[in-house]
Amino acid sequence: MAFSFHIGILYVIGFVLIGLSSGFGTKDICFPHSCQRNSSLTCQKSNSTEMGRCCVIKSGNVTYITELDLSNCDIQTLNKSLTNHPNLTTIFLQGNNLKNITREDFYQTTNIDLLVLQPDLKCPGGPDAWNSSVLDNKTDTTRCEVEKQTCQLLINVTCPNTNSMCQHVGPNMMECVCEDGFHGYKCLRKGQFPTSLFMIALAVGTVVLSAVLWLAENRCKKTTKTPRL
């Protein structure tokens, strides 16, 4: 029984870590092994540095991807970890075997200037989500240019809570989020959410619970030992 509890704790910790992580690391994204052609990025547009098939900007210990070329990389399904980067402005995905893409695949990718797809795919979010959505016969690609800000497109959009506002979160996607200075249930609490305190409490609680279960398991083993004859 105690062993099962320990497994449960490990699962909880795993899910927490997955939720806090950003998915694939920068090197995993920028240095794929299955690409058949060299990258066509120049990184001059975003004033960034070339890293494999990415253009990146470094700020302290954090690396932000601004442009991404995954064309001709034998991609069949689009992992959200590849595209969910708010600083991405250019994405090349043509020359792959993608069966379908949805707007949810680009959740939190909010500033796309150019998205290039294989010709049988349509721009995520529909044509209304882009300034230009065209099939380019010369390059045999679908070009989605300049992602529109969803909250500016919607007429008379209202969020249900008093201290909330519309936030653009991707092509033809929006969410109601708390305004600055408010958080919690229905955005009724003033001040910032205590993220650091929450993470410390979560870590301490996990350690304490693991210790209690470990002690309980050892006590159970001692009481169930078969006496020697």
Backbone bond lengths (Angstrom), bond angles and torsions (degrees), N, CA, C in turn:
res aa  C-N    CA-C-N  psi(-1)  N-CA   C-N-CA  omega(-1)  CA-C   N-CA-C  phi
1 M - - - 1.465 - - 1.522 110.75 -
2 A 1.356 115.74 -46.93 1.461 119.05 -179.29 1.517 110.95 -63.91
3 F 1.357 114.83 -36.47 1.465 118.32 178.51 1.523 110.97 -61.37
4 S 1.331 116.14 -39.66 1.461 120.46 178.73 1.517 110.80 -63.26
5 F 1.352 115.39 -40.12 1.459 118.65 178.13 1.522 110.55 -61.69
6 H 1.343 115.91 -40.34 1.463 119.22 179.59 1.522 111.13 -62.68
7 I 1.311 116.31 -40.66 1.460 120.16 177.39 1.521 110.21 -61.47
8 G 1.332 115.78 -40.69 1.462 120.13 178.68 1.513 111.60 -61.91
9 I 1.337 116.34 -42.59 1.462 120.17 178.64 1.527 110.79 -62.10
10 L 1.330 116.24 -41.12 1.459 119.60 179.04 1.519 111.21 -62.52
11 Y 1.333 116.39 -38.73 1.466 119.73 177.39 1.520 110.93 -63.89
12 V 1.342 116.13 -42.30 1.462 119.99 179.69 1.522 110.60 -61.14
13 I 1.337 115.98 -46.58 1.460 120.13 179.21 1.525 110.39 -61.22
14 G 1.332 115.79 -41.33 1.455 119.72 179.58 1.511 112.61 -61.16
15 F 1.341 116.30 -44.71 1.465 119.57 179.86 1.520 111.21 -64.93
16 V 1.335 117.25 -38.21 1.462 120.42 178.59 1.519 110.58 -63.08
17 L 1.341 115.70 -44.66 1.459 119.53 -179.60 1.520 111.38 -65.37
18 I 1.337 116.48 -38.19 1.461 119.82 177.80 1.514 110.55 -63.87
19 G 1.318 115.99 -41.02 1.454 119.91 -179.60 1.506 112.64 -65.60
20 L 1.332 116.52 -33.16 1.457 120.12 -178.24 1.520 112.49 -83.95
21 S 1.313 116.22 -20.62 1.457 118.61 -178.45 1.513 110.94 -79.64
22 S 1.307 116.56 165.82 1.462 121.24 -179.34 1.521 112.21 -100.90
23 G 1.331 116.95 16.81 1.451 119.89 178.38 1.510 109.70 88.63
24 F 1.332 116.94 -132.18 1.447 121.40 179.04 1.524 109.73 -63.93
25 G 1.336 115.64 146.33 1.445 119.37 173.54 1.518 110.15 -74.53
26 T 1.328 116.13 164.56 1.460 120.79 -178.56 1.522 111.44 -58.23
27 K 1.318 117.91 -41.19 1.460 120.67 -179.53 1.519 111.35 -66.09
28 D 1.334 117.35 -37.31 1.461 120.14 178.65 1.521 111.20 -63.58
29 I 1.340 116.03 -36.62 1.462 120.60 -179.04 1.524 111.28 -76.17
30 C 1.314 116.50 -43.23 1.467 120.97 -171.29 1.525 113.87 -84.54
31 F 1.323 117.83 -14.33 1.465 120.83 -179.52 1.526 110.90 -127.51
32 P 1.349 117.56 61.25 1.469 120.03 176.95 1.529 110.17 -68.51
33 H 1.335 115.84 155.67 1.468 119.73 -173.91 1.528 113.37 -98.11
34 S 1.326 117.46 -9.32 1.467 119.26 -170.98 1.527 114.13 -105.42
35 C 1.319 118.27 7.27 1.467 120.86 -176.63 1.529 110.47 -76.29
36 Q 1.330 115.77 136.06 1.459 121.39 -173.53 1.523 113.20 -95.06
37 R 1.328 116.94 -16.54 1.459 120.17 -178.70 1.520 109.99 -130.44
38 N 1.315 115.40 160.94 1.457 119.93 177.64 1.524 110.58 -71.67
39 S 1.307 115.86 156.76 1.460 120.94 179.21 1.525 110.58 -68.49
40 S 1.332 115.11 145.68 1.467 120.55 178.56 1.524 112.11 -101.87
41 L 1.318 117.54 8.66 1.460 121.02 -179.17 1.527 110.70 -74.95
42 T 1.318 115.47 143.85 1.467 120.95 175.69 1.525 112.01 -112.24
43 C 1.338 116.63 -19.50 1.467 123.67 177.32 1.528 113.50 65.34
44 Q 1.316 117.88 12.37 1.462 120.47 178.73 1.521 111.70 -79.84
45 K 1.326 116.10 -32.34 1.458 120.61 -176.66 1.521 111.72 -62.19
46 S 1.316 116.48 -44.09 1.465 120.63 -175.67 1.519 112.72 -95.72
47 N 1.348 117.07 4.43 1.465 121.44 179.67 1.526 110.30 54.74
48 S 1.331 114.95 45.92 1.455 121.15 -175.54 1.523 110.15 -119.88
49 T 1.320 116.23 -176.00 1.457 122.81 -176.90 1.519 109.92 -110.93
50 E 1.320 116.45 139.08 1.460 120.57 179.93 1.523 110.41 -75.41
51 M 1.335 115.44 132.93 1.462 121.99 175.87 1.529 107.28 -139.64
52 G 1.327 116.11 97.85 1.453 119.26 -177.46 1.519 110.58 62.19
53 R 1.324 116.10 -119.48 1.461 122.03 179.44 1.524 111.49 -101.20
54 C 1.311 116.22 23.53 1.467 121.97 179.57 1.521 110.84 -126.80
55 C 1.315 114.57 158.36 1.457 122.19 163.06 1.522 105.98 -111.79
56 V 1.308 116.98 128.94 1.459 120.12 -173.25 1.522 110.95 -129.53
57 I 1.308 114.19 155.12 1.460 122.75 171.81 1.516 107.28 -124.13
58 K 1.326 116.13 129.09 1.456 120.44 -179.49 1.518 110.21 -102.81
59 S 1.316 114.89 133.33 1.460 121.92 176.63 1.520 107.69 -131.09
60 G 1.330 115.72 101.14 1.456 119.55 -174.86 1.522 109.86 67.14
61 N 1.326 116.37 -124.91 1.460 121.41 179.46 1.523 112.75 -94.49
62 V 1.324 116.93 4.25 1.460 121.35 -176.42 1.525 109.97 -105.16
63 T 1.330 116.00 135.32 1.458 122.12 177.63 1.522 109.44 -112.38
64 Y 1.334 116.41 123.48 1.462 121.83 -179.75 1.528 109.40 -106.42
65 I 1.329 116.03 131.55 1.459 121.06 176.93 1.523 108.83 -88.60
66 T 1.332 117.14 124.50 1.462 121.40 -179.89 1.526 112.54 -106.49
67 E 1.327 117.36 -30.57 1.460 121.49 177.91 1.523 108.68 -137.72
68 L 1.346 115.59 145.38 1.462 120.32 -174.41 1.528 109.82 -142.49
69 D 1.321 116.59 125.33 1.463 122.15 178.57 1.528 109.22 -115.30
70 L 1.328 115.94 102.08 1.462 121.96 176.64 1.525 110.20 -115.25
71 S 1.319 116.35 28.83 1.461 120.33 177.48 1.524 110.22 -71.15
72 N 1.345 115.30 144.05 1.468 121.64 178.16 1.528 112.47 55.00
73 C 1.322 115.48 42.49 1.469 120.54 -178.93 1.529 112.21 -113.95
74 D 1.335 116.57 17.83 1.466 122.13 176.18 1.532 112.04 55.90
75 I 1.327 116.00 43.29 1.461 121.35 178.55 1.528 109.11 -90.66
76 Q 1.330 116.47 127.08 1.459 121.26 -179.88 1.520 112.26 -108.06
77 T 1.306 116.92 -29.26 1.465 121.91 174.68 1.521 108.25 -130.72
78 L 1.306 115.46 143.10 1.464 120.20 -175.40 1.520 109.81 -94.58
79 N 1.329 116.34 108.60 1.455 121.14 176.12 1.524 109.06 -75.05
80 K 1.323 116.65 130.12 1.462 120.31 -176.23 1.525 112.34 -61.76
81 S 1.329 116.21 -24.10 1.461 118.77 178.94 1.523 111.89 -65.62
82 L 1.329 116.63 -18.02 1.458 120.08 179.59 1.518 112.21 -80.78
83 T 1.315 116.83 -27.23 1.464 119.82 -171.04 1.520 114.74 -117.15
84 N 1.323 118.27 -16.50 1.467 119.91 -174.82 1.522 111.71 -82.61
85 H 1.324 115.83 70.63 1.457 122.15 179.15 1.529 108.25 -132.06
86 P 1.328 118.34 113.52 1.472 121.38 -174.74 1.523 114.28 -58.55
87 N 1.341 117.55 -23.75 1.462 119.93 -176.80 1.526 113.40 -90.36
88 L 1.314 117.49 -1.04 1.459 120.76 -179.89 1.525 110.89 -69.24
89 T 1.310 116.97 128.02 1.464 121.23 177.16 1.525 112.41 -116.05
90 T 1.331 117.09 -23.47 1.463 121.31 -178.24 1.523 109.78 -134.39
91 I 1.344 116.47 129.35 1.463 121.39 179.40 1.526 108.77 -135.88
92 F 1.327 117.22 122.93 1.466 122.57 175.31 1.530 108.63 -106.55
93 L 1.329 116.82 119.32 1.467 121.53 -179.94 1.528 112.04 -127.49
94 Q 1.325 118.00 8.68 1.455 120.43 -178.13 1.529 111.06 -69.85
95 G 1.339 115.24 160.87 1.457 119.74 177.15 1.514 113.95 78.87
96 N 1.333 118.03 16.15 1.461 121.96 177.55 1.532 110.17 -109.87
97 N 1.314 116.02 -175.38 1.464 121.59 179.78 1.519 111.01 -115.34
98 L 1.319 116.33 42.14 1.458 120.59 179.02 1.527 109.83 -67.95
99 K 1.326 116.48 129.55 1.459 121.09 -179.87 1.520 111.57 -83.19
100 N 1.305 115.34 -33.38 1.461 119.10 -176.68 1.522 109.27 -164.47
101 I 1.306 116.35 150.27 1.458 121.20 170.79 1.524 107.99 -134.75
102 T 1.305 116.39 152.65 1.456 121.87 178.46 1.521 109.13 -127.70
103 R 1.288 116.25 167.33 1.459 119.77 178.31 1.519 110.96 -64.19
104 E 1.354 116.33 -30.19 1.467 119.76 179.40 1.528 111.99 -63.69
105 D 1.321 117.27 -23.84 1.466 120.11 177.03 1.527 111.75 -65.62
106 F 1.328 116.47 -16.99 1.464 121.31 -177.89 1.526 111.11 -117.29
107 Y 1.330 115.27 27.61 1.466 120.27 177.05 1.528 110.02 -61.68
108 Q 1.316 116.34 131.87 1.467 124.52 -178.54 1.531 112.56 74.05
109 T 1.333 117.44 7.71 1.464 120.32 172.05 1.516 106.09 -99.56
110 T 1.302 116.92 94.19 1.469 121.09 -161.59 1.527 115.19 -110.14
111 N 1.326 117.45 1.27 1.473 118.80 -175.28 1.522 112.47 -135.56
112 I 1.328 117.18 41.54 1.461 120.24 -177.33 1.528 110.69 -74.84
113 D 1.315 116.20 125.14 1.466 121.66 173.30 1.527 111.25 -93.28
114 L 1.340 116.22 -32.72 1.461 119.98 -179.28 1.527 110.24 -148.72
115 L 1.331 115.04 123.91 1.463 122.70 174.20 1.524 107.07 -125.00
116 V 1.334 116.79 120.36 1.463 121.57 -178.23 1.525 108.77 -112.19
117 L 1.346 115.34 126.41 1.459 122.01 -176.24 1.523 110.48 -123.02
118 Q 1.324 116.20 168.46 1.461 120.40 172.03 1.536 108.72 -67.13
119 P 1.326 118.82 154.69 1.470 121.21 -167.98 1.522 115.60 -65.32
120 D 1.329 118.90 -21.86 1.461 120.38 -177.51 1.528 112.69 -86.43
121 L 1.318 117.86 1.46 1.462 121.54 178.94 1.524 110.35 -105.98
122 K 1.329 115.06 149.65 1.461 120.76 177.95 1.525 109.99 -103.64
123 C 1.294 116.06 159.46 1.464 120.65 -179.58 1.527 110.20 -63.14
124 P 1.327 118.10 133.59 1.467 120.63 -179.77 1.521 111.48 -62.82
125 G 1.327 115.52 137.11 1.455 119.94 -178.74 1.508 113.78 88.02
126 G 1.346 116.99 -5.57 1.457 120.58 179.66 1.521 112.47 86.86
127 P 1.325 117.41 168.34 1.474 121.09 -177.02 1.523 113.47 -63.60
128 D 1.328 117.50 -26.25 1.467 119.81 -179.35 1.526 112.65 -69.13
129 A 1.333 116.59 -15.16 1.466 120.30 -178.49 1.525 112.41 -84.07
130 W 1.353 116.92 -3.90 1.460 120.95 -174.09 1.526 110.96 -133.19
131 N 1.316 115.72 150.61 1.463 119.65 173.73 1.522 111.09 -67.09
132 S 1.338 116.07 -32.35 1.456 120.96 179.18 1.519 109.29 -144.97
133 S 1.328 115.97 132.19 1.460 122.07 178.86 1.519 107.46 -138.24
134 V 1.346 117.16 101.22 1.463 120.26 -171.32 1.526 111.42 -135.49
135 L 1.325 114.43 153.83 1.457 122.19 171.39 1.524 107.62 -94.66
136 D 1.317 116.06 113.87 1.464 121.69 -177.36 1.530 108.82 -91.79
137 N 1.331 116.65 105.05 1.460 120.73 -177.73 1.527 112.36 -70.46
138 K 1.313 117.35 -25.79 1.462 120.28 -179.14 1.523 111.25 -67.57
139 T 1.318 116.11 -42.00 1.467 120.21 -178.46 1.521 112.23 -101.69
140 D 1.345 116.82 -2.71 1.460 122.45 -179.48 1.530 110.60 56.34
141 T 1.327 115.04 50.04 1.464 121.44 -179.51 1.523 110.26 -139.78
142 T 1.308 115.29 162.85 1.459 122.47 168.30 1.522 107.70 -101.33
143 R 1.327 116.32 127.24 1.459 121.26 -177.35 1.531 109.54 -112.78
144 C 1.309 115.56 123.47 1.468 122.19 176.39 1.527 106.66 -112.20
145 E 1.319 116.24 115.62 1.462 119.86 -172.39 1.526 111.63 -118.18
146 V 1.309 115.29 131.51 1.473 126.44 174.66 1.532 111.56 59.87
147 E 1.302 113.74 94.72 1.467 121.55 177.07 1.530 110.80 -65.22
148 K 1.323 116.26 128.69 1.460 120.99 179.36 1.528 110.48 -81.46
149 Q 1.319 115.67 149.67 1.457 121.91 177.30 1.530 108.96 -81.33
150 T 1.320 116.00 112.78 1.465 121.56 -171.79 1.520 112.73 -57.08
151 C 1.311 117.58 -41.48 1.470 120.63 -176.02 1.526 111.94 -65.67
152 Q 1.332 116.40 -23.03 1.462 119.86 177.52 1.525 111.72 -83.37
153 L 1.340 116.48 -19.56 1.460 120.66 179.82 1.522 111.98 -83.51
154 L 1.329 115.96 -34.40 1.459 120.30 -175.97 1.521 110.31 -73.58
155 I 1.311 116.15 136.58 1.459 121.89 -179.59 1.529 109.16 -97.92
156 N 1.315 115.32 128.98 1.467 121.44 177.29 1.528 112.33 57.33
157 V 1.345 116.45 36.94 1.454 118.75 176.61 1.525 109.18 -73.14
158 T 1.311 115.74 131.51 1.460 120.79 178.82 1.515 109.09 -130.85
159 C 1.302 115.92 138.41 1.457 120.97 175.78 1.524 108.80 -92.73
160 P 1.332 117.30 146.67 1.461 120.47 -171.33 1.519 114.95 -67.32
161 N 1.320 117.34 -26.55 1.458 120.05 -175.83 1.528 111.15 -98.10
162 T 1.314 115.57 146.03 1.466 121.25 -174.45 1.520 112.27 -59.40
163 N 1.316 117.12 -42.60 1.463 121.00 -174.32 1.528 112.20 -100.32
164 S 1.328 116.90 31.57 1.460 120.99 179.73 1.521 110.44 -117.93
165 M 1.325 115.49 164.84 1.462 120.47 -177.77 1.519 109.72 -148.73
166 C 1.329 115.85 162.05 1.460 122.37 178.77 1.527 109.53 -77.34
167 Q 1.337 115.87 136.30 1.467 120.76 177.71 1.526 109.47 -132.63
168 H 1.317 116.09 128.32 1.468 122.29 177.30 1.523 108.99 -71.57
169 V 1.349 117.72 127.86 1.464 121.08 -176.80 1.527 112.99 -127.14
170 G 1.329 117.10 10.26 1.456 119.75 179.30 1.515 110.68 154.82
171 P 1.328 117.87 178.65 1.464 121.06 -178.75 1.530 112.63 -57.61
172 N 1.334 116.07 113.94 1.462 122.36 179.72 1.525 111.78 58.34
173 M 1.330 116.66 35.89 1.465 121.89 178.59 1.521 109.70 -132.04
174 M 1.314 115.74 143.84 1.458 121.29 176.37 1.521 109.72 -146.76
175 E 1.310 115.44 159.39 1.458 122.67 175.40 1.516 108.60 -137.91
176 C 1.320 115.41 152.69 1.461 120.33 171.48 1.520 108.09 -93.61
177 V 1.302 116.91 119.78 1.462 121.97 -178.28 1.520 109.15 -123.12
178 C 1.311 115.30 161.54 1.463 119.99 179.65 1.530 110.06 -69.08
179 E 1.298 116.10 141.84 1.453 120.84 174.37 1.521 109.72 -67.84
180 D 1.329 115.90 160.55 1.461 120.46 178.16 1.525 109.88 -56.58
181 G 1.325 114.89 132.57 1.459 119.39 179.18 1.512 113.84 94.87
182 F 1.350 117.27 0.96 1.461 120.73 178.88 1.526 109.30 -134.41
183 H 1.331 116.27 150.58 1.457 121.29 177.07 1.523 108.60 -160.08
184 G 1.333 115.40 -179.38 1.459 120.05 175.86 1.519 113.69 84.58
185 Y 1.328 115.37 -167.96 1.462 122.51 -176.20 1.522 110.58 -59.23
186 K 1.329 115.94 122.66 1.459 123.91 -179.36 1.533 113.02 53.46
187 C 1.348 114.99 24.96 1.477 121.07 176.86 1.531 111.82 57.92
188 L 1.330 116.59 35.41 1.462 120.31 -176.20 1.524 113.04 -91.28
189 R 1.332 117.29 -15.17 1.463 119.53 -177.58 1.528 110.41 -90.99
190 K 1.313 115.18 132.24 1.460 120.07 178.29 1.524 110.26 -84.22
191 G 1.319 115.32 154.73 1.455 120.74 179.78 1.518 110.84 94.99
192 Q 1.329 116.42 177.48 1.449 122.31 -178.57 1.520 110.79 -90.63
193 F 1.331 115.84 148.36 1.458 120.00 177.16 1.530 109.14 -64.49
194 P 1.339 118.14 129.94 1.475 121.19 -176.57 1.526 111.58 -76.76
195 T 1.321 116.47 75.89 1.462 120.97 -175.26 1.523 111.98 -61.62
196 S 1.331 116.96 -46.57 1.465 120.37 -177.89 1.520 110.92 -61.67
197 L 1.327 116.62 -45.16 1.459 120.64 179.60 1.520 110.97 -63.21
198 F 1.327 116.67 -39.31 1.462 120.78 179.69 1.522 110.73 -63.22
199 M 1.342 117.16 -44.66 1.459 120.61 -178.70 1.521 111.60 -66.83
200 I 1.347 116.91 -38.21 1.463 120.11 177.38 1.523 110.21 -64.23
201 A 1.329 116.43 -45.03 1.463 120.54 179.39 1.523 111.17 -62.73
202 L 1.338 116.98 -39.71 1.458 120.78 178.69 1.521 111.11 -64.22
203 A 1.336 116.57 -43.15 1.461 120.65 -179.50 1.523 111.07 -65.86
204 V 1.338 116.36 -45.28 1.468 120.50 179.74 1.522 110.32 -62.82
205 G 1.321 116.65 -44.35 1.459 120.59 179.89 1.514 112.17 -61.36
206 T 1.333 116.52 -39.89 1.462 120.59 179.35 1.520 111.12 -65.76
207 V 1.345 116.95 -43.36 1.463 121.17 179.58 1.523 110.76 -63.87
208 V 1.327 116.65 -45.36 1.467 120.60 -179.32 1.521 110.69 -62.55
209 L 1.324 117.21 -45.52 1.459 120.62 -179.48 1.520 111.22 -63.77
210 S 1.327 116.93 -40.08 1.463 120.42 177.61 1.524 111.00 -63.43
211 A 1.350 116.82 -40.99 1.463 120.64 179.04 1.525 111.25 -64.02
212 V 1.323 116.65 -42.62 1.468 120.60 179.05 1.521 110.85 -61.96
213 L 1.317 116.90 -44.02 1.462 120.56 179.97 1.521 111.26 -67.07
214 W 1.339 116.75 -36.49 1.462 119.93 177.65 1.522 110.86 -64.05
215 L 1.333 117.01 -44.13 1.463 120.77 177.83 1.521 111.20 -63.41
216 A 1.329 115.97 -41.11 1.464 119.45 179.61 1.519 111.11 -64.34
217 E 1.321 116.44 -37.60 1.460 120.42 179.45 1.524 110.86 -66.16
218 N 1.339 116.88 -44.08 1.467 120.17 179.23 1.521 111.76 -64.48
219 R 1.334 116.74 -40.29 1.460 120.06 178.65 1.522 110.60 -64.50
220 C 1.325 115.27 -38.41 1.461 119.51 179.07 1.518 110.68 -64.59
221 K 1.343 117.33 -39.47 1.458 120.80 178.91 1.522 111.19 -64.16
222 K 1.345 117.06 -39.91 1.460 120.94 -178.36 1.520 111.65 -66.48
223 T 1.334 116.08 -39.14 1.469 119.72 -176.53 1.518 112.66 -78.17
224 T 1.320 117.66 -16.55 1.467 120.09 -177.71 1.520 112.63 -105.04
225 K 1.330 117.89 7.38 1.458 120.09 177.84 1.529 110.35 -67.28
226 T 1.304 115.96 137.57 1.463 120.57 178.87 1.518 109.44 -75.50
227 P 1.338 118.66 125.92 1.469 120.32 -178.63 1.523 111.63 -67.66
228 R 1.310 114.60 143.13 1.470 119.60 178.93 1.530 109.77 -75.60
229 L 1.327 115.74 142.03 1.471 121.31 178.50 1.520 110.59 -91.88
